[in-house]
């Protein structure tokens, strides 16, 4: 049994009505019953993960689009991050990605080699990015 499917079964057992989307390379995948439901509702093509398990998915850059479509169907879903062993609702997952982007920008900053204007522009951009993080 793959690590991905094992995690799916663990989560599905705990939260049977939640759809779980797993990031796998450049795609988000739904497995088994979740895949069948999304294929039916969103017209995704079902393919085999292995002989017993079906999967469907979409490219990583389409997550906001499909998250909105899934929300509009009133389906409960979470995004699973196997690297961090976490499962988050879409808003929290999206916010985490935005925070990681802000931190990445700060890490790449060469404070000894930046002009005052570049500093102001960077602070303004980071401020705007921070405002776009949804708070609950």
MARBA-3410 file (N, C-alpha, C, O; in Angstrom, 1 decimal):
136
0.9,-1.2,0.0,0.0,0.0,0.0,0.9,1.2,0.0,1.8,1.3,0.8 ~ 0.6,2.2,-0.9,1.4,3.4,-1.0,1.2,4.3,0.3,0.2,4.2,0.9 ~ 2.2,5.1,0.5,2.1,6.1,1.6,0.9,7.0,1.4,0.2,7.4,2.4 ~ 0.7,7.4,0.2,-0.4,8.3,-0.1,-1.7,7.7,0.2,-2.6,8.3,0.8 ~ -1.9,6.4,-0.2,-3.2,5.7,0.0,-3.4,5.4,1.5,-4.5,5.5,2.0
-2.3,5.1,2.1,-2.4,4.8,3.6,-2.9,6.0,4.3,-3.7,6.0,5.2 ~ -2.3,7.2,4.0,-2.7,8.5,4.6,-4.2,8.8,4.3,-4.9,9.2,5.1 ~ -4.6,8.5,3.0,-6.0,8.7,2.6,-6.9,7.9,3.5,-7.9,8.4,4.0 ~ -6.6,6.6,3.7,-7.5,5.8,4.5,-7.5,6.2,5.9,-8.6,6.2,6.5 ~ -6.4,6.7,6.4,-6.4,7.2,7.8,-7.3,8.4,8.0,-8.0,8.5,8.9
-7.1,9.3,7.1,-7.9,10.6,7.1,-9.4,10.3,6.9,-10.3,10.8,7.5 ~ -9.7,9.4,5.9,-11.1,9.1,5.5,-11.8,8.4,6.7,-13.0,8.6,6.9 ~ -11.0,7.6,7.4,-11.6,6.9,8.5,-12.0,7.9,9.6,-13.1,7.7,10.3 ~ -11.2,8.9,9.8,-11.5,9.9,10.8,-12.5,10.9,10.4,-13.3,11.4,11.2 ~ -12.5,11.2,9.1,-13.4,12.3,8.6,-14.1,11.8,7.3,-13.7,12.2,6.2
-15.0,10.9,7.4,-15.6,10.2,6.2,-16.3,11.2,5.2,-16.4,10.8,4.0 ~ -16.8,12.3,5.6,-17.5,13.2,4.7,-16.6,14.2,4.1,-17.1,15.1,3.3 ~ -15.3,14.3,4.4,-14.4,15.2,3.9,-13.7,14.7,2.6,-13.3,13.5,2.6 ~ -13.5,15.5,1.6,-12.8,15.2,0.4,-11.3,15.6,0.7,-11.1,16.7,1.2 ~ -10.4,14.7,0.4,-9.0,15.1,0.6,-8.2,15.2,-0.7,-8.3,14.3,-1.5
-7.5,16.3,-0.9,-6.7,16.6,-2.0,-5.3,16.5,-1.6,-4.8,17.2,-0.7 ~ -4.5,15.6,-2.3,-3.1,15.4,-2.0,-2.2,16.1,-3.0,-2.4,15.8,-4.2 ~ -1.3,16.9,-2.6,-0.3,17.4,-3.6,0.7,16.3,-3.9,1.3,15.7,-3.0 ~ 0.8,16.0,-5.2,1.7,15.0,-5.7,2.4,15.6,-6.9,1.9,15.6,-8.0 ~ 3.6,16.1,-6.7,4.4,16.7,-7.8,3.7,18.0,-8.2,3.5,18.9,-7.4
3.3,18.1,-9.5,2.6,19.3,-10.0,1.1,19.1,-10.1,0.5,19.9,-10.8 ~ 0.6,18.1,-9.4,-0.9,17.9,-9.4,-1.4,17.8,-8.0,-0.7,17.5,-7.0 ~ -2.7,18.1,-7.8,-3.5,17.7,-6.6,-4.3,16.5,-7.0,-5.0,16.5,-8.1 ~ -4.3,15.5,-6.2,-5.0,14.2,-6.5,-6.1,13.9,-5.5,-5.9,14.2,-4.3 ~ -7.2,13.4,-6.0,-8.2,12.8,-5.1,-8.2,11.3,-5.4,-7.9,10.9,-6.5
-8.4,10.6,-4.3,-8.3,9.1,-4.4,-9.7,8.4,-4.1,-10.5,9.0,-3.4 ~ -9.8,7.3,-4.7,-10.9,6.3,-4.3,-12.3,7.0,-4.4,-12.6,7.5,-5.5 ~ -13.0,7.0,-3.3,-14.4,7.5,-3.3,-14.4,9.0,-3.6,-15.3,9.5,-4.2 ~ -13.4,9.7,-3.1,-13.2,11.2,-3.3,-13.1,11.4,-4.8,-13.6,12.4,-5.4 ~ -12.2,10.6,-5.5,-12.0,10.7,-6.9,-13.3,10.5,-7.7,-13.6,11.2,-8.6
-14.0,9.5,-7.3,-15.3,9.1,-8.0,-16.3,10.3,-7.9,-16.9,10.7,-8.8 ~ -16.4,10.9,-6.7,-17.3,12.0,-6.5,-16.9,13.2,-7.3,-17.7,13.8,-7.9 ~ -15.6,13.6,-7.3,-15.1,14.7,-8.0,-15.2,14.5,-9.5,-15.5,15.4,-10.3 ~ -15.0,13.3,-10.0,-15.2,12.9,-11.4,-16.6,13.1,-11.8,-16.9,13.7,-12.9 ~ -17.5,12.7,-11.0,-18.9,12.9,-11.3,-19.3,14.4,-11.3,-20.0,14.8,-12.2
-18.9,15.1,-10.3,-19.4,16.5,-10.1,-18.6,17.5,-11.0,-19.2,18.5,-11.4 ~ -17.3,17.2,-11.3,-16.5,18.2,-12.0,-16.0,17.6,-13.4,-15.3,18.3,-14.1 ~ -16.5,16.5,-13.7,-16.2,15.9,-15.0,-14.7,15.6,-15.2,-14.2,15.8,-16.3 ~ -14.1,15.1,-14.1,-12.7,14.7,-14.2,-12.6,13.3,-14.7,-13.6,12.5,-14.6 ~ -11.5,13.0,-15.4,-11.2,11.7,-15.9,-10.7,10.8,-14.7,-9.7,11.2,-14.1
-11.2,9.7,-14.5,-10.7,8.7,-13.5,-9.6,7.8,-14.2,-9.8,7.3,-15.3 ~ -8.5,7.7,-13.5,-7.5,6.7,-13.9,-7.1,5.9,-12.7,-7.4,6.2,-11.6 ~ -6.3,4.8,-13.0,-5.9,3.9,-11.9,-4.6,4.4,-11.2,-3.6,4.8,-11.9 ~ -4.7,4.5,-9.9,-3.4,4.7,-9.1,-2.7,3.4,-9.1,-1.5,3.3,-9.2 ~ -3.5,2.3,-8.9,-3.0,0.9,-8.9,-4.2,0.1,-9.3,-5.2,0.6,-9.8
-4.1,-1.2,-9.2,-5.2,-2.1,-9.6,-6.5,-1.9,-8.9,-7.5,-2.2,-9.4 ~ -6.4,-1.5,-7.6,-7.6,-1.4,-6.8,-8.1,0.1,-6.6,-9.2,0.3,-6.2 ~ -7.2,1.1,-6.8,-7.5,2.4,-6.4,-7.6,3.4,-7.6,-6.7,3.4,-8.5 ~ -8.6,4.2,-7.6,-8.8,5.2,-8.7,-8.3,6.5,-8.2,-8.2,6.8,-7.0 ~ -7.9,7.4,-9.2,-7.5,8.7,-8.8,-8.0,9.7,-9.9,-8.3,9.3,-11.1
-8.0,10.9,-9.6,-8.3,12.0,-10.5,-7.5,13.2,-10.0,-7.2,13.2,-8.8 ~ -7.4,14.2,-10.8,-6.7,15.4,-10.3,-6.6,16.6,-11.2,-7.2,16.6,-12.3 ~ -5.9,17.6,-10.8,-5.7,18.8,-11.6,-4.4,19.4,-11.3,-3.8,19.1,-10.2 ~ -3.9,20.3,-12.1,-2.6,20.9,-11.9,-2.6,21.8,-10.7,-3.6,22.4,-10.3 ~ -1.4,21.9,-10.0,-1.3,22.7,-8.8,-1.7,24.2,-9.0,-2.4,24.7,-8.2
-1.4,24.8,-10.2,-1.8,26.2,-10.4,-3.3,26.4,-10.6,-3.7,27.5,-10.6 ~ -4.1,25.3,-10.6,-5.5,25.4,-10.8,-6.2,25.3,-9.4,-7.5,25.2,-9.4 ~ -5.5,25.1,-8.3,-6.1,24.9,-7.0,-7.1,26.0,-6.7,-8.2,25.6,-6.3 ~ -6.8,27.3,-6.8,-7.9,28.3,-6.5,-9.2,28.1,-7.3,-10.3,28.2,-6.7 ~ -9.0,27.8,-8.6,-10.2,27.6,-9.4,-11.0,26.4,-9.0,-12.2,26.5,-8.8
-10.4,25.3,-8.7,-11.1,24.1,-8.3,-11.6,24.2,-6.9,-12.6,23.6,-6.6 ~ -10.8,24.8,-6.0,-11.3,25.0,-4.7,-12.6,25.8,-4.7,-13.5,25.4,-3.9 ~ -12.7,26.8,-5.5,-13.9,27.6,-5.6,-15.1,26.7,-6.1,-16.2,26.8,-5.6 ~ -14.8,25.9,-7.1,-15.9,25.0,-7.7,-16.3,24.0,-6.7,-17.5,23.7,-6.6 ~ -15.4,23.4,-5.9,-15.8,22.5,-4.9,-16.6,23.1,-3.8,-17.6,22.6,-3.3
-16.2,24.3,-3.4,-16.9,25.1,-2.4,-18.3,25.3,-2.9,-19.3,25.2,-2.1 ~ -18.5,25.7,-4.1,-19.8,26.0,-4.7,-20.7,24.8,-4.7,-21.9,24.9,-4.8 ~ -20.1,23.6,-4.7,-20.9,22.4,-4.6,-21.3,22.0,-3.2,-21.9,21.0,-2.9 ~ -20.8,22.9,-2.2,-21.1,22.6,-0.8,-20.4,21.3,-0.3,-21.0,20.6,0.5 ~ -19.3,21.0,-0.9,-18.5,19.8,-0.4,-17.4,20.3,0.5,-16.7,21.3,0.3
-17.3,19.5,1.6,-16.2,19.8,2.5,-14.9,19.1,2.0,-14.9,18.0,1.7 ~ -13.8,19.9,2.0,-12.6,19.4,1.5,-11.4,20.0,2.2,-11.5,21.1,2.8 ~ -10.3,19.3,2.2,-9.1,19.7,2.8,-7.9,19.4,1.9,-8.0,18.5,1.1 ~ -6.8,20.2,2.0,-5.6,19.9,1.3,-4.6,19.3,2.2,-4.3,19.7,3.3 ~ -4.1,18.2,1.7,-3.1,17.4,2.5,-1.7,17.7,2.1,-1.4,17.6,0.9
-0.9,18.0,3.0,0.5,18.3,2.8,1.3,17.1,3.5,1.5,17.1,4.7 ~ 1.7,16.2,2.7,2.4,15.0,3.2,3.8,15.4,3.8,4.3,14.7,4.7 ~ 4.4,16.4,3.2,5.8,16.8,3.7,5.7,17.3,5.1,6.6,17.0,6.0 ~ 4.6,18.0,5.5,4.5,18.5,6.8,3.5,17.7,7.7,3.1,18.1,8.8 ~ 3.0,16.6,7.1,2.0,15.7,7.7,0.8,16.5,8.3,0.5,16.4,9.5
0.2,17.3,7.4,-0.9,18.2,7.9,-2.0,18.1,6.8,-1.8,17.8,5.7 ~ -3.2,18.4,7.3,-4.4,18.5,6.5,-5.1,19.7,6.9,-5.5,19.9,8.1 ~ -5.3,20.6,6.0,-5.9,21.9,6.3,-7.0,22.3,5.3,-7.0,21.8,4.2 ~ -8.0,23.1,5.8,-9.0,23.6,4.9,-8.3,24.5,3.9,-7.2,24.9,4.1 ~ -9.0,24.8,2.8,-8.3,25.6,1.7,-7.8,26.9,2.2,-6.7,27.3,1.8
-8.6,27.7,3.0,-8.2,29.0,3.4,-6.9,28.9,4.2,-6.0,29.7,4.0 ~ -6.8,28.0,5.1,-5.6,27.9,6.0,-4.4,27.5,5.1,-3.3,28.0,5.3 ~ -4.7,26.5,4.2,-3.6,26.0,3.3,-3.1,27.2,2.5,-1.9,27.4,2.3 ~ -4.0,27.9,1.9,-3.6,29.1,1.0,-2.9,30.1,1.8,-1.9,30.6,1.3 ~ -3.3,30.4,3.0,-2.6,31.4,3.9,-1.2,30.9,4.2,-0.3,31.7,4.2
-1.1,29.6,4.5,0.3,29.1,4.8,1.2,29.3,3.6,2.4,29.6,3.8 ~ 0.7,29.1,2.4,1.5,29.3,1.2,1.9,30.7,1.1,3.1,31.0,0.7 ~ 1.0,31.6,1.4,1.3,33.1,1.3,2.4,33.5,2.3,3.3,34.2,2.0 ~ 2.3,33.0,3.5,3.3,33.3,4.5,4.6,32.7,4.1,5.6,33.4,4.3 ~ 4.6,31.5,3.6,5.9,30.9,3.1,6.5,31.7,2.0,7.7,31.9,1.9
5.7,32.3,1.1,6.2,33.2,0.0,6.8,34.4,0.6,7.9,34.9,0.2 ~ 6.2,35.0,1.6,6.7,36.2,2.3,8.0,35.9,2.9,9.0,36.7,2.8 ~ 8.1,34.8,3.7,9.3,34.4,4.3,10.4,34.1,3.3,11.6,34.5,3.5 ~ 10.1,33.5,2.2,11.1,33.2,1.1,11.6,34.5,0.6,12.8,34.6,0.3 ~ 10.8,35.5,0.4,11.2,36.8,-0.1,12.2,37.4,0.9,13.2,38.0,0.5
11.9,37.4,2.1,12.8,38.0,3.1,14.1,37.2,3.2,15.1,37.8,3.4 ~ 14.1,35.9,3.1,15.3,35.1,3.2,16.2,35.4,2.0,17.5,35.4,2.2 ~ 15.7,35.8,0.9,16.5,36.1,-0.3,17.0,37.5,-0.3,17.8,37.8,-1.2 ~ 16.6,38.3,0.6,16.9,39.7,0.7,18.4,39.8,1.0,18.9,39.2,2.0 ~ 19.1,40.6,0.2,20.5,41.0,0.6,20.5,42.4,1.1,20.6,43.4,0.4
20.4,42.5,2.4,20.2,43.8,3.1,21.4,44.7,2.9,21.3,45.9,3.0 ~ 22.5,44.2,2.6,23.7,45.0,2.3,23.8,45.5,0.9,24.7,46.3,0.6 ~ 22.9,45.1,0.1,23.0,45.5,-1.3,21.6,45.9,-1.9,21.1,45.3,-2.9 ~ 20.9,46.8,-1.2,19.6,47.3,-1.6,19.5,48.8,-1.4,20.0,49.3,-0.4 ~ 18.8,49.4,-2.3,18.7,50.9,-2.3,17.5,51.2,-1.4,16.7,50.4,-1.1
17.4,52.5,-1.0,16.3,52.9,-0.2,15.0,52.7,-1.0,14.0,52.3,-0.4 ~ 14.9,53.1,-2.3,13.7,52.9,-3.1,13.3,51.4,-3.1,12.2,51.0,-3.0 ~ 14.3,50.5,-3.4,14.1,49.1,-3.4,13.5,48.6,-2.1,12.6,47.7,-2.0 ~ 14.1,49.1,-1.0,13.6,48.7,0.4,12.1,49.1,0.5,11.3,48.4,1.0 ~ 11.8,50.4,0.2,10.4,50.9,0.3,9.5,50.0,-0.6,8.4,49.6,-0.1
9.9,49.8,-1.8,9.0,49.0,-2.7,8.8,47.6,-2.1,7.7,47.0,-2.2 ~ 9.9,47.0,-1.6,9.8,45.6,-1.0,8.8,45.6,0.2,8.0,44.8,0.3 ~ 9.0,46.6,1.1,8.2,46.7,2.3,6.7,46.9,1.9,5.8,46.3,2.5 ~ 6.5,47.7,0.9,5.1,48.0,0.4,4.5,46.7,-0.1,3.4,46.4,0.2 ~ 5.3,46.0,-1.0,4.8,44.7,-1.5,4.5,43.7,-0.4,3.4,43.0,-0.5
5.4,43.6,0.5,5.2,42.6,1.6,4.0,43.0,2.5,3.2,42.1,2.9 ~ 3.8,44.3,2.6,2.6,44.8,3.4,1.3,44.4,2.7,0.4,44.0,3.3 ~ 1.3,44.6,1.4,0.1,44.3,0.6,-0.1,42.8,0.6,-1.3,42.3,0.7 ~ 1.0,42.0,0.5,0.8,40.5,0.5,0.3,40.1,1.9,-0.6,39.2,1.9 ~ 0.7,40.7,3.0,0.2,40.4,4.3,-1.2,40.7,4.5,-2.0,40.0,5.1
-1.7,41.8,3.8,-3.1,42.2,3.9,-4.0,41.2,3.2,-5.2,41.0,3.5 ~ -3.4,40.5,2.2,-4.2,39.5,1.5,-4.3,38.1,2.2,-5.0,37.2,1.7 ~ -3.7,38.0,3.3,-3.8,36.8,4.1,-5.1,36.9,4.9,-5.3,37.8,5.7 ~ -6.0,35.9,4.7,-7.3,35.9,5.3,-7.2,35.6,6.8,-6.6,34.6,7.2 ~ -7.7,36.5,7.6,-7.7,36.2,9.1,-9.1,35.7,9.5,-10.1,36.2,8.9
-9.2,34.9,10.5,-10.5,34.4,10.9,-10.8,35.0,12.2,-11.9,34.7,12.8
END
